[in-house]
Structure formats: structure tokens, C-alpha cells
Amino acid sequence: MGGYAAFVWPSLGLTLVVMLGLLLSTLRQLRARQRRLAALEAEGATRRPRGGSLAAAAPGDAPTVTRSRENERSEEAAS
């Protein structure tokens, strides 16, 4: 490696450690969000339709407004 091995191998090792850390962090977040979604669905929460913008609604349809529990709690606390 022309005398650069002392720089190349540690940088390669550090890169692998960082990439492995990012992978593990991402997988942990994925599992946590999957557990949260399962808990919400068990409580009866439903998913919003994908791409459900108001522009996609039929002309005579009234838009539906959903309120989250956090919004309801903050409104109750304010009153």
C-alpha cells in the first residue's frame, strides 16, 4: 500500500464500525416503531390512507378531520 496502510486499515475499520452502528440503530428504531404501531392498532387506531390529500376527494365530499388523543388532552388541559 505504499506506506499508507497505517492510515487505510484504521479508517476502513472505523468506517465499518460506524456503518454497523447505523444499521443497528436503524433496526432498533424500526422494531420500536413496529411495536408502537401494533399497540396503536390494538387500541383501535386506524391508518390514514396513503396519498389521501383533500384534492383527491370527490367535489361533494366534506373533508374529514381526525383528532389525535394528544390534541384532545392538550385541549382538555387548556380549558
N, C-alpha and C positions, 0 to 999 in steps of 0.2 A: 504493500500500500504506500510505498514511497515515504515512510516515516510518519504518516498521518493516522496510523492505526490507533494510537493513543487518544485521538480525538474522535475517530469514526465509531469505534466499538462502544465507548460510553454514550455517545449521542444516540446510537441505534438502541442501546439498552434503555436509555431514558425515554425515547420515543415509544418503545414497546410498553413500558410501564404506564406512561400517560394514556396511551390508547386502550390498554386493558382497564385502567381506572375509569375512563369514559364509558366503555362498554358496560362495566359492572354498574356504574351509576345509572345509566340509561335503563338497564334491565330492572334495577330496583324501583325506579320511578314507574316503569311500565307495570310491574306487579302491584305496586301500591295503588295506581290509578285503576287497575282492573278490579282490585278488591273494593275500592271506593264505588266504582260503577255497580258492582254486584250488590253492595249494601244499599245503594240508592234504588236500584231496581227491586230489591226485596221489600223496600218501604213503599213501593208503588209508584215511584217516579217513572216517567216515560221519557223517551229520547225525542229531541226535536228532529223534524225531517231535514235531510240534507238539502242544501240549496233552497230552503224554504223562505225566500225573500217575499216581501209583500207584493213586489211587482209580478210574481208568478201566480198570485191569487186571481181568481176569476173576478171580473169587473163588479159583480153584485155582492161579492162576499165581504163581510165585515172582518177586519183583521182581529186575530185573537191575541190577547195579551196574557202572558203567564207570569205569575209572581212566584219568586223563589221564597223558601222559608226564611232565608236571611233577610230579605226585604221586608217580609211580614213582621219579623221580630224587631227590626230596626224601627218600623213604623209604629209598632205597639209601644216600644220603649219611648218614642218621641211624644206619644200622646198621654 
